[in-house]
Amino acid sequence: MKKIYGLLTAVTMCLILASCGDMPASVVSESTEPAQTAVSSVEEDELTETVITPAEEENTEEIVTEAEENGGTDMGAAKLYYQGHASMRIDTPEGKTVYVDPFIGDGYDVPADLILMTHGHYDHTQTKLIETQNPDCETISWKEAIKDGEHQTFDLGYVKVEAVEAGYNKNHNVKDCVGFILTFSNGVSLYLTGDTSTTPQMSELSDRNLDYAFFCCDGVYNMNVDEAIECAKTVGARHSIPYHMIPANEGGFDETVAESFEVDGKLTVRPGETLVLE
């Protein structure tokens, strides 16, 4: 009986020792840092691949890069940077840059693809401010915009430029001045009156359902703010914006005049501000 008990005791001890030898090895294997890192790495990789495929990641990088170059991340809309007076820079979602009536403000460091000038006065024609022009840069001035007495349209792919009437006052002859309607690739339209008083064509523009319209209202060389308000009502754009509010000066903007421009859908854009055309 003692022999049997001793044998059972010996067997039991062997089993315990064998079991104790396996446990530490199993625990170490499950708790070592490399094992945890491997699991964590797999989980992170799987999440990354689920969210962004390599093709999507490459495309995202291209979009972000191009968007940053154009001042934003919304690639569906052009962005208008207002420089003051009648000067502005427009960056399209295709990466093209359009300058209109260069004269005042900053932001002329982006290479130009298109330069638009509504007429020949010095406060609309300072192209020397534009630091560089891309090799295929085009210039459309009042000279190209009116041919044989007819207002021209230019389809450049990334924007369609349509010349319209401007002038009708002692300082601006309709034969030598134009406004522009720009239509971008997303279908959004922008009307820039240039220097003008009321034109007969404005009543026709009401059928165009324009999205944005800038109205000059300096009251010295062109119509004043009251007349500009009536023109804005006639055109009926979704948003109307006052500009060219005073004779050219250092600031290129008059807050008092801007506040008095009261129409439905009014927007106020100050020098240095950006308007997303959407």
C-alpha atoms as one frame of an Amber mdcrd trajectory, in Angstrom:
protein
   0.000   0.000   0.000   2.859   2.370   0.894   4.523   1.472  -2.430   1.356
   2.313  -4.390   0.931   5.597  -2.519   4.546   6.468  -3.150   4.147   5.685
  -6.864   1.045   7.847  -7.147   2.805  10.687  -5.362   5.755  10.481  -7.739
   3.464  10.516 -10.810   1.531  13.481  -9.452   4.702  15.474  -8.832   5.911
  14.759 -12.363   2.636  16.017 -13.815   2.811  19.186 -11.724   6.400  19.861
 -12.739   5.580  19.280 -16.397   2.616  21.636 -16.174   4.692  24.320 -14.442
   7.287  24.080 -17.195   4.687  24.823 -19.962   2.956  27.797 -18.294   5.851
  30.252 -18.250   6.676  29.560 -21.893   3.044  30.140 -22.950   2.700  33.371
 -20.978   5.965  34.821 -22.259   4.968  34.020 -25.809   1.655  35.854 -25.461
   3.036  38.813 -23.528   6.288  39.634 -25.300   6.411  43.103 -26.910   7.198
  41.762 -30.399   4.035  39.683 -30.361   1.916  42.642 -29.270   3.564  44.880
 -31.851   2.862  42.362 -34.589  -0.811  42.193 -33.678  -1.088  45.963 -33.429
   0.691  46.435 -36.744  -1.615  44.059 -38.560  -4.697  45.743 -37.148  -3.452
  49.218 -38.156  -2.538  48.070 -41.644  -5.944  46.471 -42.122  -7.688  49.666
 -40.987  -5.573  51.822 -43.286  -6.242  49.607 -46.284  -9.945  49.615 -45.516
 -10.139  53.400 -45.386  -7.765  54.365 -48.216  -6.565  52.106 -50.997  -3.158
  52.852 -52.525  -4.857  54.336 -55.592  -7.104  56.500 -53.434  -4.144  57.614
 -51.347  -2.203  58.681 -54.445  -5.236  60.521 -55.801  -5.798  62.214 -52.436
  -2.221  63.464 -52.382  -2.646  64.969 -55.850  -5.899  66.674 -54.851  -4.483
  68.091 -51.631  -1.365  69.375 -53.385  -3.306  71.120 -56.131  -5.877  72.436
 -53.691  -3.198  73.892 -51.434  -1.661  75.652 -54.409  -5.015  77.271 -55.071
  -5.708  78.341 -51.502  -8.144  75.699 -50.298  -9.314  72.100 -50.311 -12.653
  72.371 -52.091 -11.744  71.223 -55.599 -15.246  71.725 -56.928 -15.203  75.519
 -56.945 -13.086  78.413 -58.127 -11.837  80.826 -55.474 -11.851  84.574 -55.897
  -9.239  86.524 -53.957 -10.313  90.182 -53.827  -7.325  92.507 -53.984  -9.268
  95.769 -53.796 -10.800  98.383 -56.135 -11.575  96.335 -59.305  -8.608  93.969
 -58.923  -9.005  90.258 -58.214  -7.304  86.924 -58.686  -9.358  83.823 -59.416
  -7.910  80.329 -58.913  -9.835  77.609 -60.727 -10.155  73.968 -59.620  -8.082
  73.001 -62.660  -5.115  74.892 -61.230  -5.453  77.896 -63.557  -5.047  81.476
 -62.336  -7.010  84.413 -63.735  -6.225  88.054 -62.947  -8.814  90.764 -63.550
  -7.998  94.503 -63.812  -4.654  94.365 -61.962  -3.902  97.550 -60.052  -3.934
  97.269 -56.263  -3.407  94.895 -53.343  -1.279  91.790 -52.951  -1.480  88.220
 -54.221   0.201  88.762 -57.600   2.804  86.062 -56.963   0.836  83.166 -58.502
   1.782  82.643 -62.198  -0.930  83.903 -64.540  -2.780  81.760 -67.075  -5.240
  84.472 -68.097  -5.309  88.263 -67.682  -8.537  90.179 -68.223  -8.769  93.967
 -68.540 -12.058  95.785 -68.925 -10.692  99.071 -70.333  -7.560 101.148 -70.714
  -7.493 103.333 -67.597  -4.391 103.027 -65.420  -6.311 101.591 -62.449  -7.206
  98.504 -64.480  -4.075  97.764 -66.504  -1.076  97.328 -64.200   0.035  93.950
 -65.550   3.593  94.634 -64.332   2.368  93.684 -60.841   1.865  90.093 -61.965
   5.229  88.561 -61.168   5.188  85.722 -63.698   3.081  84.394 -66.543   2.862
  80.777 -67.606   4.114  80.078 -71.160   0.584  79.766 -72.551  -0.833  82.747
 -70.647  -3.510  84.642 -72.582  -4.530  88.276 -72.286  -8.042  89.403 -73.157
  -8.466  93.137 -73.000 -11.212  95.403 -74.262  -9.355  95.351 -77.612  -9.786
  91.597 -78.099 -13.188  91.559 -76.412 -14.802  93.864 -78.974 -14.220  93.013
 -82.623 -15.958  94.864 -85.443 -18.342  96.302 -82.875 -19.354  92.840 -81.606
 -18.716  91.533 -78.099 -16.757  88.291 -78.221 -16.853  85.018 -76.295 -13.756
  82.933 -75.495 -14.084  79.318 -74.361 -10.819  78.322 -72.680 -12.015  75.033
 -71.219 -11.471  75.879 -67.579 -13.519  79.074 -67.991 -15.740  80.665 -70.612
 -15.223  84.421 -70.928 -18.059  86.461 -72.388 -17.632  90.181 -73.012 -20.679
  92.352 -72.323 -21.507  96.033 -72.532 -19.953  98.598 -70.205 -19.634 102.360
 -70.276 -22.506 104.707 -71.063 -21.052 107.663 -69.182 -18.774 110.600 -70.025
 -15.687 108.813 -68.730 -16.259 105.435 -70.383 -17.218 104.861 -73.995 -19.136
 101.677 -74.702 -16.904 101.137 -77.741 -13.793 100.946 -75.558 -15.060  99.294
 -72.357 -16.428  95.884 -71.482 -17.699  93.898 -68.588 -17.112  90.152 -68.360
 -19.277  87.151 -67.535 -17.140  84.186 -66.506 -18.601  80.677 -66.408 -16.485
  78.065 -64.644 -16.332  74.311 -65.145 -18.798  73.698 -62.305 -21.351  75.901
 -64.100 -21.101  78.833 -61.665 -21.282  82.244 -63.328 -19.638  85.525 -62.310
 -20.524  88.945 -63.763 -18.010  91.784 -63.457 -19.490  95.080 -64.612 -16.198
  96.880 -65.095 -16.465 100.671 -65.095 -19.956 101.550 -66.196 -23.309 103.151
 -65.667 -26.590 101.387 -66.460 -26.391  99.491 -69.759 -29.290  98.356 -71.963
 -27.932  94.816 -71.868 -28.405  94.500 -68.108 -32.130  93.862 -68.523 -31.296
  90.891 -70.765 -28.979  89.420 -68.138 -31.880  88.833 -65.775 -32.767  85.735
 -67.814 -29.302  84.284 -67.256 -29.805  83.443 -63.566 -26.293  84.568 -62.769
 -24.722  83.397 -59.521 -22.458  86.319 -58.587 -22.290  89.904 -59.818 -19.877
  92.718 -58.875 -21.200  96.261 -59.381 -18.993  99.341 -59.512 -20.432 102.226
 -57.493 -17.834 104.967 -57.029 -20.224 107.796 -57.916 -17.466 109.906 -59.459
 -16.359 108.271 -62.698 -19.254 105.823 -62.861 -22.689 105.258 -61.362 -23.187
 105.862 -57.653 -24.395 103.305 -55.140 -28.092 104.111 -55.689 -27.828 103.441
 -59.410 -25.740 100.336 -58.725 -28.515  99.027 -56.478 -31.043  99.449 -59.279
 -28.701  97.660 -61.694 -28.304  94.819 -59.225 -32.080  94.497 -58.970 -32.348
  94.460 -62.767 -29.694  91.778 -63.223 -31.060  89.703 -60.337 -27.971  87.621
 -59.610 -28.087  85.188 -56.714 -25.457  87.301 -54.954 -24.612  90.962 -55.635
 -21.364  92.520 -54.433 -20.203  96.162 -54.445 -16.708  97.027 -55.716 -14.803
  99.939 -57.286 -16.515 102.040 -54.646 -14.332 105.121 -54.603 -11.712 106.727
 -56.830  -8.516 104.709 -56.649  -6.694 105.109 -53.353  -4.462 103.135 -51.081
  -7.224 101.060 -49.526  -9.376 100.354 -52.587 -12.468  99.892 -50.442 -15.084
 102.036 -48.681 -16.921 100.377 -45.814 -19.621 103.057 -45.674 -20.505 102.645
 -49.342 -20.416  98.862 -49.000 -22.887  99.024 -46.131 -25.235 101.284 -48.113
 -25.374  98.804 -51.005 -28.595  97.132 -49.914 -30.013  94.448 -52.187 -31.317
  90.917 -51.766 -28.529  88.364 -51.714 -25.885  90.990 -50.975 -22.359  89.888
 -50.110 -19.567  92.104 -48.851 -16.065  91.041 -49.865 -13.228  93.123 -48.455
  -9.656  93.366 -49.760  -7.692  90.330 -48.712 -10.767  88.131 -48.409 -11.514
  85.051 -50.524 -14.892  84.183 -51.995 -15.564  80.548 -52.897 -17.623  80.523
 -56.083 -20.063  77.692 -55.469
